[in-house]
Amino acid sequence: MKIIAESAFNHNGSVEYLKKLAMAAKDAKSDYFTMQLMDFNSFCVEDYSKHEIYLNNTPSFKEWDSVFDLCEEIGLPVVPCVLDITSLNYCLKRGLRFSKNTRNSWNIVINE
C-alpha cells in the first residue's frame, strides 16, 4: 500500500505553505505528494467566475520549481495534478511521467 498526500489547491497561492505541506507529508511517511498545477493564462479566461481567485493564488513556474526542488531534496516524489497543457509540458520538461487526472476529458498518452 502507498500513501499519497493530497495538497490540491489548499495552499491558496502561498508557496511557503505548500512547502510546509510537503514537509508534513514527508514527516507523516507519505510515499507521494500531489498538488494542482496550472498556468493561469492557459487555464482562465477573464469572464470565468473564479478568475480573480486564480489570478491572485496561482504560483509561477519559477515558484513551482522551488516546491519540486524541495520535494526532490527530501525524497518525496511528486505526482502533479495538471490542469492545462502548458503545465503538462512543464512537468514533462522536469522529467515527470505521472499525473493525477481530474478531468474525464483528458485522454493524453505520454510516450517516451
C-alpha positions in Angstrom: 0.0 0.0 0.0 1.2 3.5 -0.8 0.2 6.7 0.9 -0.5 9.8 -1.3 -0.6 13.2 0.5 -3.0 15.5 -1.4 -2.4 19.2 -1.2 -4.8 20.1 -4.1 -5.2 23.9 -4.1 -5.2 24.2 -0.3 -2.0 26.4 -0.4 -4.1 29.4 -1.6 -1.1 30.7 -3.5 1.3 30.5 -0.7 4.4 28.7 -1.8 5.8 28.7 1.7 2.7 27.0 3.0 2.8 24.5 0.1 6.4 23.6 1.2 5.2 23.2 4.8 2.5 20.8 3.5 5.2 18.8 1.6 7.4 18.6 4.7 4.4 17.5 6.8 3.6 14.8 4.2 7.2 13.6 4.4 7.1 13.6 8.2 3.9 11.6 8.0 5.7 9.0 5.9 3.7 9.7 2.8 5.0 7.9 -0.3 3.9 10.6 -2.8 2.7 14.2 -2.8 0.2 15.7 -5.1 -0.6 19.3 -5.9 -2.7 21.0 -8.6 -0.6 22.8 -11.2 -1.9 25.3 -13.6 -0.7 28.1 -15.8 -3.1 30.9 -15.1 -3.1 32.3 -18.7 -3.8 28.8 -20.1 -6.5 27.9 -17.6 -8.5 31.1 -17.1 -10.4 33.5 -19.3 -11.4 36.9 -17.9 -15.1 36.1 -17.6 -14.5 32.9 -15.7 -16.3 33.2 -12.3 -13.1 32.3 -10.4 -10.8 34.5 -12.5 -9.7 36.8 -9.6 -9.2 33.9 -7.2 -6.9 32.1 -9.6 -5.1 35.3 -10.6 -4.2 36.0 -7.0 -3.4 32.4 -6.0 -1.5 30.7 -8.8 2.2 30.3 -8.3 4.6 31.0 -11.2 6.6 28.1 -12.7 9.7 29.5 -11.0 7.8 29.2 -7.7 6.7 25.7 -8.7 10.4 24.9 -9.3 11.2 25.7 -5.7 8.5 23.3 -4.5 9.6 20.5 -6.8 13.2 21.0 -5.8 12.3 20.8 -2.1 10.4 17.5 -2.7 13.4 16.1 -4.6 15.7 17.2 -1.7 13.6 15.4 0.9 12.9 12.3 -1.2 9.2 12.9 -1.7 8.1 12.1 -5.3 5.5 14.4 -6.7 2.5 13.3 -8.7 1.2 16.5 -10.1 -2.4 17.2 -11.0 -2.0 19.2 -14.1 -5.0 21.4 -15.2 -3.7 22.6 -18.6 -1.4 21.7 -21.5 1.2 24.3 -20.5 1.5 22.8 -17.1 1.7 19.3 -18.5 4.6 20.4 -20.8 6.3 22.0 -17.7 6.1 18.7 -15.8 7.4 16.7 -18.8 10.4 19.0 -19.1 11.1 18.4 -15.4 11.1 14.7 -16.2 7.9 13.8 -14.5 6.0 10.9 -16.2 2.9 10.6 -13.9 0.0 12.9 -13.4 -3.1 12.7 -11.4 -6.1 13.0 -13.7 -9.1 15.0 -12.5 -10.7 15.6 -15.9 -12.6 12.9 -17.7 -11.9 14.7 -20.9 -8.1 14.3 -20.7 -7.0 11.5 -22.9 -3.3 12.0 -23.1 -0.7 9.3 -23.6 2.8 10.2 -22.7 5.3 8.4 -24.9 9.0 8.4 -24.0 
